[in-house]
Amino acid sequence: MVQGPLADAMTHIGQLAMLRRLAGAPVPKGSFIVAEVQMGKLRYPG
């Protein structure tokens, strides 16, 4: 019950990333595991 919707969401995320690359505005790389998350903002180390 979870696998289908999760796979669908990941497919759409990949499609959006591809479209941004084609438009010249690529999504920056980052890891949410090491990211500093605060209310209203997300900052990647480095």
Buried (B, 14 or more C-beta within 10 A) or exposed (E): EEEEEEEEEEEEEEEEEEEEEEEEEEEEEEEEEEEEEEEEEEEEEE
